[in-house]
Amino acid sequence: MRIGIVGAGEIGTAVATRLLAGGHEVVVSNSRGPQTLTDTVTHLGDGASAGTREDAAGAELVVLAVPGTATAQALDGLPDWGGRVLVDATNLYTSTPPDPAAETSSEAVARHAPGARVIKAFNHLFAATLAEDPRRGDGNRVLFVSGDDAEAKKLFTELLTALGFAPIDLGGLAEGGRLHQVPAGPLVGQDLLRLTPQP
Ligand SMILES: NC(=O)c1ccc[n+]([C@@H]2O[C@H](COP(=O)([O-])OP(=O)(O)OC[C@H]3O[C@@H](n4cnc5c(N)ncnc54)[C@H](OP(=O)(O)O)[C@@H]3O)[C@@H](O)[C@H]2O)c1
């Protein structure tokens, strides 16, 4: 699959590393243009290329990996998503305690991506941990996934499983997203293994 990544910093390159290891192609982008990503693409290796934000966001599946304060800027002005899948890896840190009744950060992202089937994932672990091979000998590293579209989640969790992760579907963006969003989600930072059943 050709996967676009908007935001080519720590988390964008960690996700790219795993996708490339799984045989996918990635197009990475930032706000300054592909010419600023030459070293990043060289470091990522075969299968990686740099593009504009529009190039990356036009892919079959897109990962958003920009600072939480830059999500609107990164998404606004893009064409309608036409049902394509947008995986929101961002975290929005707030200085005040979160209002439990407020929308989740990924619901806010979805408002800026009309027509996208938004999934929240890749946000609950440090980038360096996410970049590691998720097959850990006696099990597979757990990744949490939430989203409102069952078919999109099925496609995405199959992709994660093929990469060696153990995805856990937490439900919709509102109820599931609340469980793995910063700062108060109880699953943030939980680095779990799903153990391989022993015969
Ligand atoms: N680092 C972690 O361990 C970690 C773990 C889990 C989740 N996260 C979340 O993942 C997101 C990214 O974190 P990070 O640590 O990878 O940040 P980072 O290293 O600062 O990278 C951010 C990337 O986004 C790009 N960017 C910024 N504004 C943009 C815009 N308007 N349009 C397109 N690209 C833009 C930046 O490039 P330019 O400035 O050149 O445009 C840069 O490539 C954050 O929301 C963070 O909370 C991070």
The ligand as an ORCA input file, in Angstrom:
! r2SCAN-3c Opt
* xyz 0 1
  N       7.320     11.982     19.914
  C       6.598     11.051     20.554
  O       7.151     10.192     21.259
  C       5.102     11.014     20.369
  C       4.406      9.895     20.850
  C       3.036      9.808     20.638
  C       2.367     10.834     19.986
  N       3.054     11.939     19.574
  C       2.296     12.997     18.916
  O       2.621     12.958     17.531
  C       2.607     14.269     16.992
  C       3.958     14.549     16.369
  O       4.930     14.526     17.416
  P       6.485     14.464     17.056
  O       7.178     14.210     18.332
  O       6.704     13.570     15.888
  O       6.734     15.985     16.625
  P       7.939     16.562     15.790
  O       9.121     15.670     15.894
  O       8.060     17.993     16.179
  O       7.419     16.483     14.282
  C       6.306     17.221     13.840
  C       6.282     17.186     12.328
  O       5.126     17.882     11.854
  C       5.512     18.805     10.838
  N       4.539     19.892     10.803
  C       4.339     20.879     11.712
  N       3.321     21.658     11.322
  C       2.861     21.149     10.152
  C       1.823     21.536      9.256
  N       1.027     22.577      9.502
  N       1.644     20.812      8.123
  C       2.440     19.740      7.852
  N       3.440     19.329      8.669
  C       3.642     20.027      9.807
  C       6.924     19.219     11.253
  O       7.684     19.742     10.203
  P       7.735     21.304      9.850
  O       7.734     22.054     11.160
  O       8.973     21.418      9.080
  O       6.510     21.536      9.051
  C       7.488     17.875     11.678
  O       7.896     17.132     10.544
  C       2.259     15.208     18.156
  O       0.891     15.476     18.121
  C       2.651     14.405     19.372
  O       1.910     14.783     20.523
  C       4.407     12.043     19.731
*
